[in-house]
Amino acid sequence: MTRTTVSPVLAALAQARMRAAPMFARWCELNRAAWCPAAPTDVARFVSDCASLGIERLWLAVQEISRMHTSLGLADPTLGGVASAAINDVAGISPPRSWPVDRKQRFGSLPYDLQVYIASHEAQREKALRRAQNEAAIARQKLAALQAQHAGTTDEIAAEGTAADDRKGLEVDPHAVA
């Protein structure tokens, strides 16, 4: 029986890869999965199995997997598809309410960090829009009240003017010669 020897360079590279994504590497060892290159389905299973860690910690592990693969020139197994869907299930970020239905479906395919940014940005935008709409409504109400008040004042002035004109007709001019 011959024993296969592994090149020390390849062994060192394998150890460096394992250190780059330790949580995922340990999970892969326990689940008999390849950690590099990793399959998107294995990343999705990892995310689902480790969901109890919380999205913040889990997202750091997913970013480690991504960096490990891209630094080696490999395809990133964390982008899109089943891996992205698993991350979305854990994160539970809803697409912005103002988006059309077809775009809401595409929102789920975005990476988690972009979803967080877009959802936060859209929430702030919607809040500012509602605030502006409320301020505009208050301004319209104040304008209507001022216009109603002004119309009442104009009516009073007009009524006083008519009464003054009526009194003028009854006044006698002291300089008039009879």
C-alpha positions in Angstrom: 0.0 0.0 0.0 1.5 3.3 -1.1 1.0 6.4 0.9 0.2 9.6 -1.0 2.3 12.5 0.1 1.0 16.0 0.0 3.1 18.8 -1.1 4.1 21.0 1.8 3.0 24.0 -0.2 -0.4 22.6 -0.8 -0.7 21.6 2.8 0.2 25.1 3.9 -2.3 26.6 1.4 -5.0 24.3 2.7 -4.3 25.4 6.3 -4.4 29.0 5.3 -7.8 28.5 3.5 -9.2 26.8 6.6 -8.0 29.6 8.9 -9.7 32.2 6.5 -13.1 30.7 7.2 -12.8 28.6 10.4 -16.5 28.4 11.3 -17.4 27.2 7.8 -14.4 24.9 7.6 -15.4 23.2 10.9 -19.0 22.9 9.7 -17.8 21.3 6.5 -15.6 18.8 8.4 -18.6 17.8 10.5 -20.9 17.5 7.5 -18.4 15.9 5.1 -18.6 18.8 2.7 -15.8 20.5 0.7 -15.0 23.9 2.2 -12.9 25.1 -0.7 -14.1 25.2 -3.3 -17.5 25.2 -1.7 -20.8 24.5 -3.4 -23.5 27.1 -3.1 -25.8 24.3 -1.7 -23.3 23.6 1.1 -23.2 27.3 1.9 -27.0 27.4 2.0 -27.0 24.4 4.3 -24.4 26.0 6.5 -26.4 29.2 6.8 -29.6 27.3 7.6 -27.9 25.0 10.2 -26.2 27.9 11.9 -29.2 30.4 11.8 -29.4 30.3 15.6 -26.1 32.3 15.7 -27.9 35.4 14.3 -27.5 37.2 11.1 -24.8 39.5 12.2 -22.4 36.7 13.2 -23.5 34.5 10.3 -23.0 37.3 7.8 -19.4 37.6 9.0 -18.9 33.9 8.3 -20.4 34.2 4.9 -18.2 37.1 4.1 -15.2 35.0 5.1 -16.3 32.3 2.7 -16.6 34.9 0.0 -13.2 36.4 0.6 -11.5 33.0 0.8 -12.9 32.0 -2.6 -12.4 35.3 -4.4 -8.8 35.7 -3.1 -8.0 32.3 -4.6 -9.6 33.3 -7.9 -12.5 30.9 -7.4 -16.2 31.6 -8.0 -18.0 33.1 -5.0 -20.5 30.4 -3.7 -22.2 32.9 -1.5 -23.7 35.1 -4.2 -27.2 34.5 -5.5 -29.2 31.3 -5.8 -29.7 29.0 -2.9 -27.1 30.6 -0.7 -28.6 34.1 -1.0 -32.1 32.6 -0.4 -30.9 30.9 2.8 -29.3 34.2 4.0 -32.6 36.0 3.2 -34.6 33.5 5.2 -32.4 34.1 8.3 -32.2 37.9 7.8 -35.9 38.4 7.2 -35.5 41.8 5.5 -38.7 42.8 3.7 -38.3 44.7 0.4 -39.3 48.3 0.4 -43.1 48.8 0.3 -42.9 51.3 -2.5 -41.2 48.9 -4.9 -43.2 47.2 -7.7 -43.8 43.5 -7.2 -41.3 42.3 -9.8 -38.6 44.4 -8.1 -39.5 43.1 -4.7 -38.8 39.6 -6.0 -35.4 40.7 -7.2 -34.6 42.3 -3.8 -34.2 38.8 -2.4 -31.4 38.1 -4.8 -29.3 41.0 -3.5 -26.5 40.4 -1.0 -27.5 40.9 2.6 -25.5 44.0 3.2 -27.1 45.7 0.2 -30.5 44.7 1.4 -29.8 46.3 4.7 -28.6 49.5 3.1 -31.5 49.7 0.6 -34.2 48.9 3.2 -32.8 51.5 5.6 -32.4 54.1 2.9 -35.9 53.5 1.6 -37.4 53.6 5.2 -35.7 57.0 5.7 -36.9 58.2 2.4 -40.5 57.2 3.1 -40.4 58.8 6.5 -39.1 62.1 5.0 -41.8 61.9 2.3 -44.6 61.3 4.9 -43.2 64.2 7.0 -43.2 66.5 4.0 -46.7 65.4 3.1 -47.9 66.1 6.6 -46.2 69.5 6.6 -47.8 70.4 3.3 -51.2 69.3 4.6 -50.8 71.6 7.7 -49.7 74.5 5.5 -52.8 74.0 3.2 -55.0 74.0 6.3 -53.4 77.2 7.6 -53.8 78.8 4.2 -57.4 77.8 4.0 -58.1 79.2 7.5 -56.3 82.5 6.5 -58.3 82.7 3.3 -61.5 82.1 5.2 -60.6 84.7 7.7 -59.6 87.2 5.0 -62.8 86.6 3.2 -64.7 87.3 6.4 -62.8 90.5 6.9 -63.4 91.6 3.3 -67.1 91.0 3.8 -67.1 93.1 6.9 -65.2 95.9 5.2 -67.6 95.7 2.2 -70.5 95.9 4.6 -69.1 98.8 6.5 -68.4 100.6 3.1 -72.0 100.1 2.1 -73.3 101.5 5.4 -70.9 104.5 5.1 -72.2 105.1 1.6 -75.7 105.0 2.9 -75.0 107.5 5.6 -73.4 109.9 3.1 -76.6 110.1 1.3 -78.3 111.2 4.4 -75.7 113.8 5.5 -76.3 117.4 5.0 -73.4 119.4 3.7 -72.9 122.4 6.1 -71.5 124.5 3.2 -74.4 123.9 1.0 -76.6 127.0 0.4 -80.2 126.4 0.7 
